[in-house]
């Protein structure tokens, strides 16, 4: 790489691509050049960071080697491309040039990052000029994705553009040796954003700055609900240890029994609330600081009321990730206040998180008692991420703040594409060539406000990534709002639209994040609640032999009627009775699911099931979990998605040791059989390209997993007085056994030994850990989600891999 000159002096131009703007990369390059005694310059442009250095060949080589390996903490260096340029011998030192506003390249904006230790130290230091400043930040931390409005990433292209720097901040901003050199959100009490506290729209007594903070802390301590403006939107906060405050927030938000996440003041407090292992500690304290799902301790801690997460085996906990959060919980010497706050998204049920101050006053009126806001605008909403540790590895449940918009490397190049995901837990994905950018969490696409937020977010992400889609991709479900939006957008833009089967996309998503190129198929276990099947049925208990080109349905859960559609989803006892009837089992009066159903409804349901009225067939594993949850008396009516399954998992975790005479864990068992055409909703020919798929076995009819023996044994146990936790545990083992059996059958017929576990059911840690351990014991390679959620939050990645691949 050395370009020799008579004086052994060379000059080299380097283009650095990746997440290299807004992370202190230019001052890093400046310092590195000074360290090696080089002259030249560095600048940002739309392609990333460009630099030219000149000096002795050995020094230029050392600089080139270090630029990608010693990068700042938040930087992600995707590539360093050097090329020789003529020596100038100008001896002018090294300079940082203004950013170039032109160009057609692509750089990556880093995600919002939790306050670093250096800033936290200054925040608590009475001698520091940023002591107690709620907006303290530097090049190593603070808002990025939610404040950037355009590229290159400079202050005029952020929501800080309207704040003029004071002389002290301007000096730090211009000093390459300072930690805040070109930190675009730089601010201090003299020039930065200001806190305000209002008691409602039109409140004439507005408090500011330290008075606003003190009043907010006082209100929280007295049981009030306070709307707090965060990095990516408003939260609703209350004292997590105050049962009355928690009940008030739950009632106002129409939250039902859905668990709240909490913000704790320290790791020590978290350890009193839940069990924390080393991997969980690393997530809690790392730069992303997501909500981490932790197993709750059996002994209740006074800092968290029982109503915070009723019926959940987990507690979602995070540590402060902004200086304002840290101040709300108090610094040393502050008056006592809550050590744990409920911190939930600031929105009404079903709506997107609120970011605009005026909208917050209007849309959160009646939910909040006060509004703690500030005048730094939020350009794009970004909810908190939710993760858990499962079988020793990170499992994303919601990928948003701290993760978006970091790119995902693709195993194969793709066309410029926008994949719109599904309708639940929506995220979308923009991609081009070998990179995909998964959006922050948008939410459930069930109202106009969410659709509007979705449209704005697609514009923002495609602008930042400079992806101009040549193709749109959506789910095959004709009723999905995301699919309908994609159809309208494709027509308006003159673009093709491709639709991908729901569970095929789930499997492809798992393959993509593990870097599989699709040359070898996998056994895909796709278990979820609802997905549109190629035969018009509601799928959800699927075993697919799949690659990116297609799939064959190797096995599925036996079809049962879904009586009343959404009514069966909201009332798991209806699914329990449907499953019992399909298994030929009586609706015994001693079964909890029978007892809870009103007699009149039971008679109507029997007629409905007998005549098949409004009874779409379903193979959903999620609905089977619902059915067993009601059958065991755990949960009969749900107030949020997957509640019955979550409570069944909680019950299973409480079960005592349950061994047979041979020392083996007791479990129920499914039957695998081939019954082509024997069921309602039997297989119809699939769309071209999906049947028979990449299977070498030549099997024409899928196997059916019949849960009748599971239901019969569970019902018998319940009538015999076996406790619900034991029934729940035996059922979980039954599903684990089914996965092992069907994968063994698939391997015998196809020779495939790689299994992908995907779909929302695999957010269940007990099930995922059991399936993973069992399959690995059986000699399979197991692919689990670690970068994108197994639920529909990861669907868009699989959609684009199926639809948009190009030939290399």
Secondary structure, 3 states (H helix, E strand, C coil): CCCCCCCCEEEEEEEEEEECECCCHHHHHHHHHHHCCCEEEEEEECCEEEEEEEEEHHHHHHHHHHHHHCCCCCCEEEEEEEEEECCCCCCCCEEECCCCCCCCCCCCECCCECCCHHHHHHHCCCCCCCCCCCCCCECCEECCCCCECCCCCCHHHECCCCCCCCHHHHHHHHCCCCCCCCCCCCCCCCCCCCEEEECCCCCCCCEEHHHHHHHHHHHHHCCCCEEEECCCCEEEEEECCCHHHHHHHHHHCCCCCCCCEEEECCHHHHHHHECCCHHHHHHHHCCCCCEEEEEECCCCCCCCCHHHCCCCCEEEEEECCCHHHHHHHCCCCCCCCCCEEEEEECCCCCCCCCCCHHHHHHHCECCECEEEEECCCCCCCCCCCEEEEECCEEEEEECCCCCCCCCEEEEEEEEEEEECCCCCCECCEEEEEEEEEECCCCECCCCHHHHHHHHHHHHHHHHHHCCCCCEEEEECCCCCHHHHHHHHHHHHHCCEEEEECHHHHHHHHHHHHCCCCCCCCEEEEEEEEEEECCCCCEEEEEEEEECCCCEEEEEEECCEEEECCHHHHHCHHHHHHHHHHHCCCCCCCCCHHHHHCCHHHHHHHHHHHHHCCCEEEECCHHHHHHHHHHHCCCCCCCCCCCHHHHHHHHHHHCCCCCECCCCCECCCCCEEEECCCCCCCCCCCCCCCCCCCCCCCCCCCCEEEECHHHHHHHHHHHHCCCCHHHHHHHHHHHHHHHHHHHHHHHHHHHCCCEEEEECHHHHCHHHHHHHHHHHHHCCCEEECCCCCCCCHHHHHHHHHHHHCECCC
